[in-house]
Amino acid sequence: MMKYLMIVITLVTLTGCATVEKRQLACEEQSNKFVDIFTCTKNSIATDMRLNKSSEVKLYLLKGEQLLEQLTSGKITELDAKTEWQKLFVELKGNEDNAQAQRIRNYNANKPKQTYCVPAGNSISCTTY
């Protein structure tokens, strides 16, 4: 039973990219410059200890820093920085969605089942849920 409880807790707590997405969108509403969006998103994420522990979020922020450095040095354009950062976000979000779907499939395949049996004459009729 503890195994199933841990799966449910994991499903509830693994919403990293969704939370990052909301934070990034809020920052995009404030500015359309990459430097402002990145700085705002990074500062917002820094306030959430759970997100700070996520390797995907760390990668996302490191890529943002790398793009900011390239933008500042003139190696890429504002649009290139936004595009590359969003591309990584979409990839990480897809990975998280796939992993969560697999956890749900595993839980459903392994969740406890109940069988109800009812006597019917000389036999028993059973149904498993």
N, C-alpha and C positions, 0 to 999 in steps of 0.2 A: 504494500500500500504506500510505503514511503517513496518508492520509486515513482509512482504515479503522481504523488504530490509534488515531487521535485520537477517532473516534466511540466506540470501545470504552472508552477512558479516560474520556470524558465520561459515558458510561452508568454507569460504576463510581463516579465521584466525585459525581454529582448525587443525593444522598440527603439534602438539607437538611431538608426537612420531616419525614422519618422520624426523623432525629436529634433535631430539636426536639421531636417528639412524645414520644420516650422521655424526654427531659429534663423536659418538662412533667409527664408521668405520674409520674415519680419525685418531683417536687415536690408533686404532688397527694396522694401517699401520706403526705407529712409534715404537711400542713395542708389545711384546706378553706376558708381565708380567701383571698380574691383577692389581697390585698396580699402575703401570704406566698408564694402560688403564683407570682405575677408576679416578685417579688424573687428567689426561688430560681431560677426559670427564666432570668431575665435574667443572674444571676450565673453560672449553669452555661453558658449560651451564650457568655458573655464569655471563657471559657477555651478556646474553639475558634476559632482565627483564620479557618478556612475558612468557618464559619458567619457570622462577623462581616462578611464581604465580600458576603454574599448580600443583594440588594435586598429579597427577599421576607421574610427574617428581620428586616431593619431595619424594614420596614413593620409586621411583627408586633409587634416590641418597642415601636415608637412608638405603636401602637394600645393596647398594654397600658399605657403611661405615660399616655396620654390618658384611658383608662378609670379608672385609679387616681386621677388628678386629679379626675375627675367624681365618683367614689365618695367621695373624701375631702371634697369640698365639698358632698356630700349631693344632688347632681343625679340620681344613679342609685343603684339598690340593688346589693347584693352579687351577687344573682342576675343582674341586668342586665349587670354587668361581666363575669361569667363567661360568660354566653351570647354577648355580642358578641365577646369575645375568641375563643371557640371557633368561632363562625361564620366569623370571618376565617381562622382556622387551616384549617378544612375547605375554604374557598374556595381558599386558597393551595395546599393539598395536592392538591386536584382539578386545579388548573392545572399543578402539577408532574407529576402522574401522566399527564395528557394530553400534556404536552410530552415526557415520557420515552417514552410509547407511540409518539409520532410519530417520535422519533429511532430507535427500534427498527425501525419500519416502513421508514424511509429506509435504515437500514443493511441490512436484509434485501433491499430492492429493489436496492441498489447493491453488495452484497457480491460478491466475486469468485466466478465459477462455473467449474467444471471440466467438460470434456467428454472422455469416454472413447469411443474408436472401436475397433471390432473388425471385421476383414475377415470377410465371410460370402459365400463364393463370388465372384461377379462384382460384389458390392456391399459397402458398408460400413454397419454398424449403429452409430449413435452415441447415447450417453446423456449428458445434461448434469445435473450436480448443483449 
